[in-house]
Amino acid sequence: MKKCLIIIVFALSALMMLNGCIVSEEKLTDKVQKAMVEYEQGQGNRLEVTDLKLEKGQDKGYTGVLTGRLNGEEVTYDVTVSDEGNNFDVDWELRK
């Protein structure tokens, strides 16, 4: 009985540690959106995000599409995210 209890405690601890290291896609989407809006504000622009869809790519990366309005004009960006847990790198390119 004692051995079974130790195994259960160990399994639950491992599961909780694993869950703490993984950033949910929803949280990552929010962080990416916020980073892009803040960057554009720093450039003197106003970005209003209509939608941001990210899909899991290779390794810890994501690709996606952001649609919105930049200074009142409709825009679409191709977005690439490298996710390293708490740190992430976002690159985006305006579609022509």
C-alpha positions in Angstrom: 0.0 0.0 0.0 2.8 2.4 0.9 4.6 1.6 -2.4 1.4 2.3 -4.4 0.9 5.7 -2.6 4.5 6.7 -3.4 4.1 5.8 -7.0 0.9 7.9 -7.2 2.5 10.9 -5.5 5.5 10.7 -7.9 3.3 10.4 -11.0 1.2 13.4 -10.0 4.3 15.4 -9.2 5.8 14.6 -12.6 2.5 15.5 -14.3 2.3 18.9 -12.5 5.9 19.7 -13.4 5.4 18.9 -17.0 2.2 20.9 -17.2 4.0 23.9 -15.6 6.7 23.9 -18.4 4.3 24.0 -21.3 2.7 27.2 -22.4 -0.8 26.7 -23.7 -1.5 27.7 -27.3 -4.1 30.2 -26.0 -1.6 31.9 -23.7 1.0 31.9 -26.5 -1.5 33.5 -28.9 -2.3 36.2 -26.4 1.4 36.9 -25.8 2.2 37.0 -29.5 -0.7 39.4 -30.2 0.3 41.7 -27.4 4.0 41.7 -28.5 3.0 42.7 -32.1 0.6 45.4 -30.9 3.2 46.9 -28.6 5.9 46.8 -31.3 3.6 48.7 -33.8 2.8 51.2 -31.0 6.5 51.8 -30.6 6.7 52.5 -34.3 3.9 55.1 -34.1 1.3 52.8 -35.6 -2.0 51.5 -34.4 -2.6 47.7 -34.8 -6.1 46.4 -34.1 -6.1 42.6 -34.2 -9.2 40.9 -35.6 -7.9 37.4 -35.5 -4.7 35.4 -34.9 -4.5 31.7 -35.7 -1.4 29.7 -34.7 -0.7 26.1 -35.7 1.9 23.9 -34.2 4.8 23.5 -36.6 8.1 21.6 -36.3 9.8 21.2 -32.9 8.6 24.1 -30.6 7.6 26.4 -33.4 4.3 27.8 -34.6 3.1 29.4 -37.8 0.0 31.4 -38.4 -1.9 34.3 -39.8 -2.9 37.5 -38.1 -5.6 39.7 -39.6 -6.5 43.2 -38.5 -6.3 46.9 -39.2 -3.0 48.9 -39.2 -3.7 52.6 -39.1 -7.2 52.0 -40.3 -6.3 49.8 -43.3 -7.0 46.0 -43.5 -3.8 44.0 -43.2 -2.8 40.3 -43.1 0.5 39.1 -41.6 2.2 35.8 -41.9 3.5 35.0 -38.4 6.3 32.6 -37.3 6.9 31.9 -33.6 9.8 30.1 -32.0 8.6 28.9 -28.5 11.1 28.1 -25.8 8.7 27.9 -22.8 8.7 31.3 -21.1 10.7 32.9 -24.0 9.4 33.2 -27.5 10.6 34.9 -30.7 8.0 36.3 -33.1 8.6 37.2 -36.7 5.9 38.5 -39.0 5.7 39.7 -42.6 3.0 41.8 -44.2 1.2 40.1 -47.1 1.1 42.1 -50.2 
